[in-house]
Structure formats: structure tokens, C-alpha cells
Amino acid sequence: MSTPISIDEYMSALTGYAYPVPEPSDDAPGRFRRKWVLRLRDAADEEPVFARVINELREGACKSISEAYGEPGSRPENMPSVHGVRVDANHIVVEIDCPRADVAVGDMAAIATWSVLRGVDKRWCIEDVEGIPKRYWFALH
């Protein structure tokens, strides 16, 4: 008989299965896209402010990658592409395109993803990521 685990341990383990499935990017070969479905506490800005904020988050991710990897990280082909879809005031989808691991330098996809999602959290306070409460996503603590 297995040892029971707490709900916190169970939910934290579940987040590993909740990552969006990577799909090939339409923008370029050697890249993939994940679509993150987020529920927000605070209302997301409407267009055109929403698009500007998403672009600022992309620029922040690019800066983080450049700082982590220097010149190779600064190459345009290594930069993430970020798009946002405002479903309603409290639900958005953030699409992040990154180089695949076999063509990237280091872990650029992780840096881009968590930089952007932390930025969304700071701006609008994420409640749920992929339907799982934010507190179980260790990278958002």
C-alpha cells in the first residue's frame, strides 16, 4: 500500500502534466510554441494597451536571455516570440514561441516562459495556470 501524500504534494506533482503541449511554430523551423491559458485576478487591459504590455513582457524575456547567455543569447533567432489573446477581462492566452532545445543555447525556452508568465503575474495577478491554482506552480513563487 502506498503512503498517502498531501494535497499540496499531489497538486505540485500534477503541474508537470499540465504544461501545454508544444506545437511546431508557424514562424520558423526549429521553434516550438506553447499556449498558456491563464485566469487573472485583476482585469487585463483592453487593446491597444494589452498588446503593448505583451510586447513589453517579450522585451523583458529577451533581456533576461541576453543577460544569461551574452552574445549567443542576443541573436534574433534565439529570441522568443510572444503573442497574447485577451479572451475576456479575467482570461488570457499567452503564446510563447522559442527555439527547440536542439538549436537553442542553454534553456532559453524556460527563461522566456517564466519571465513572461511572471510579468503577467506582476501586472494582472495570475489566479490559475492551465486550471491549476498559481500557488502550485513553483516558478511563480
Kinemage of the C-alpha trace (Angstrom):
@kinemage 1
@onewidth
@group {chain A} dominant
@subgroup {mainchain}
@vectorlist {calphas} color= white
{ca met a 1} P 0.000 0.000 0.000
{ca ser a 2} L 1.387 3.392 -0.950
{ca thr a 3} L 1.919 6.184 1.526
{ca pro a 4} L -0.744 8.891 1.217
{ca ile a 5} L 0.540 12.246 0.063
{ca ser a 6} L -0.810 15.666 0.917
{ca ile a 7} L -2.969 17.621 -1.493
{ca asp a 8} L -0.112 20.131 -1.856
{ca glu a 9} L 2.294 17.377 -2.929
{ca tyr a 10} L -0.308 15.923 -5.271
{ca met a 11} L -1.109 19.271 -6.924
{ca ser a 12} L 2.550 20.242 -7.232
{ca ala a 13} L 3.252 16.945 -8.997
{ca leu a 14} L 0.222 17.477 -11.239
{ca thr a 15} L 1.655 20.719 -12.639
{ca gly a 16} L 4.249 18.694 -14.542
{ca tyr a 17} L 1.432 17.112 -16.531
{ca ala a 18} L -0.367 20.414 -17.109
{ca tyr a 19} L 2.269 22.093 -19.279
{ca pro a 20} L 0.766 22.954 -22.665
{ca val a 21} L 1.734 20.564 -25.418
{ca pro a 22} L 4.492 22.097 -27.558
{ca glu a 23} L 3.459 22.506 -31.162
{ca pro a 24} L 5.591 23.470 -34.160
{ca ser a 25} L 5.818 27.217 -34.612
{ca asp a 26} L 4.325 28.746 -37.734
{ca asp a 27} L 7.009 31.447 -37.680
{ca ala a 28} L 10.130 29.407 -38.356
{ca pro a 29} L 11.545 25.878 -38.397
{ca gly a 30} L 13.475 24.866 -35.296
{ca arg a 31} L 10.993 26.595 -32.993
{ca phe a 32} L 8.011 25.488 -30.933
{ca arg a 33} L 5.006 27.196 -29.364
{ca arg a 34} L 3.188 26.678 -26.086
{ca lys a 35} L -0.179 28.288 -25.400
{ca trp a 36} L -0.664 29.109 -21.721
{ca val a 37} L -4.261 29.576 -20.533
{ca leu a 38} L -4.358 31.957 -17.580
{ca arg a 39} L -7.106 33.150 -15.239
{ca leu a 40} L -6.378 36.548 -13.750
{ca arg a 41} L -7.496 38.253 -10.553
{ca asp a 42} L -7.198 41.744 -11.999
{ca ala a 43} L -8.793 42.696 -15.305
{ca ala a 44} L -6.464 42.538 -18.289
{ca asp a 45} L -6.124 45.801 -20.151
{ca glu a 46} L -8.054 46.187 -23.362
{ca glu a 47} L -6.416 46.747 -26.750
{ca pro a 48} L -4.172 48.502 -27.650
{ca val a 49} L -2.708 48.569 -24.115
{ca phe a 50} L -2.916 44.760 -23.833
{ca ala a 51} L -0.759 44.262 -26.944
{ca arg a 52} L 1.760 46.834 -25.709
{ca val a 53} L 2.071 45.068 -22.333
{ca ile a 54} L 2.586 41.683 -24.036
{ca asn a 55} L 5.328 43.225 -26.192
{ca glu a 56} L 6.997 44.718 -23.100
{ca leu a 57} L 6.955 41.264 -21.482
{ca arg a 58} L 8.603 39.813 -24.606
{ca glu a 59} L 11.273 42.508 -24.460
{ca gly a 60} L 11.891 41.669 -20.792
{ca ala a 61} L 12.310 37.987 -21.658
{ca cys a 62} L 14.757 38.899 -24.446
{ca lys a 63} L 16.771 40.985 -21.979
{ca ser a 64} L 16.864 38.103 -19.479
{ca ile a 65} L 18.101 35.709 -22.171
{ca ser a 66} L 20.767 38.173 -23.339
{ca glu a 67} L 21.963 38.659 -19.764
{ca ala a 68} L 22.099 34.902 -19.167
{ca tyr a 69} L 23.870 33.905 -22.385
{ca gly a 70} L 25.639 37.017 -23.691
{ca glu a 71} L 26.114 37.371 -27.433
{ca pro a 72} L 24.651 33.972 -28.470
{ca gly a 73} L 21.526 34.792 -26.477
{ca ser a 74} L 21.215 38.146 -28.229
{ca arg a 75} L 20.903 36.684 -31.718
{ca pro a 76} L 17.436 37.331 -33.221
{ca glu a 77} L 16.880 33.645 -33.970
{ca asn a 78} L 17.237 32.896 -30.245
{ca met a 79} L 14.691 35.465 -29.117
{ca pro a 80} L 11.192 34.372 -28.129
{ca ser a 81} L 8.087 35.498 -29.928
{ca val a 82} L 5.171 36.279 -27.613
{ca his a 83} L 1.528 36.839 -28.519
{ca gly a 84} L -1.453 37.360 -26.283
{ca val a 85} L -5.147 36.744 -26.728
{ca arg a 86} L -7.495 38.562 -24.380
{ca val a 87} L -10.463 36.209 -24.051
{ca asp a 88} L -12.260 38.424 -21.541
{ca ala a 89} L -11.289 40.670 -18.644
{ca asn a 90} L -10.019 37.775 -16.494
{ca his a 91} L -8.865 35.161 -19.019
{ca ile a 92} L -5.969 35.382 -21.434
{ca val a 93} L -3.918 33.015 -23.559
{ca val a 94} L -0.205 33.711 -23.847
{ca glu a 95} L 1.542 32.067 -26.800
{ca ile a 96} L 5.311 31.792 -26.447
{ca asp a 97} L 7.459 30.636 -29.383
{ca cys a 98} L 11.026 29.578 -28.585
{ca pro a 99} L 13.914 27.757 -30.222
{ca arg a 100} L 13.832 23.990 -29.712
{ca ala a 101} L 16.426 22.630 -27.283
{ca asp a 102} L 18.452 21.120 -30.123
{ca val a 103} L 19.018 24.549 -31.724
{ca ala a 104} L 18.925 26.844 -28.692
{ca val a 105} L 21.672 27.976 -26.376
{ca gly a 106} L 21.058 26.756 -22.832
{ca asp a 107} L 17.499 26.782 -21.542
{ca met a 108} L 16.154 29.804 -23.391
{ca ala a 109} L 12.626 28.409 -23.539
{ca ala a 110} L 12.391 28.173 -19.744
{ca ile a 111} L 13.822 31.659 -19.273
{ca ala a 112} L 11.398 33.105 -21.818
{ca thr a 113} L 8.388 31.250 -20.451
{ca trp a 114} L 8.840 32.067 -16.801
{ca ser a 115} L 9.961 35.632 -17.469
{ca val a 116} L 6.767 36.297 -19.429
{ca leu a 117} L 4.465 34.468 -17.007
{ca arg a 118} L 5.999 36.252 -14.002
{ca gly a 119} L 5.451 39.533 -15.833
{ca val a 120} L 1.804 38.660 -16.426
{ca asp a 121} L 1.503 37.783 -12.742
{ca lys a 122} L 3.056 41.069 -11.677
{ca arg a 123} L 0.753 43.062 -13.984
{ca trp a 124} L -2.586 41.269 -13.524
{ca cys a 125} L -2.072 38.693 -10.732
{ca ile a 126} L -2.472 35.178 -12.091
{ca glu a 127} L -5.001 33.056 -10.215
{ca asp a 128} L -4.757 29.833 -12.274
{ca val a 129} L -2.336 28.444 -14.864
{ca glu a 130} L -3.879 25.763 -17.065
{ca gly a 131} L -6.660 25.436 -14.481
{ca ile a 132} L -4.300 24.800 -11.560
{ca pro a 133} L -4.007 27.457 -8.830
{ca lys a 134} L -0.857 29.561 -9.115
{ca arg a 135} L 0.468 28.537 -5.711
{ca tyr a 136} L 1.298 25.073 -7.081
{ca trp a 137} L 3.492 26.412 -9.911
{ca phe a 138} L 6.892 26.678 -8.197
{ca ala a 139} L 8.307 29.059 -10.824
{ca leu a 140} L 5.643 31.661 -9.967
{ca his a 141} L 6.548 31.933 -6.286
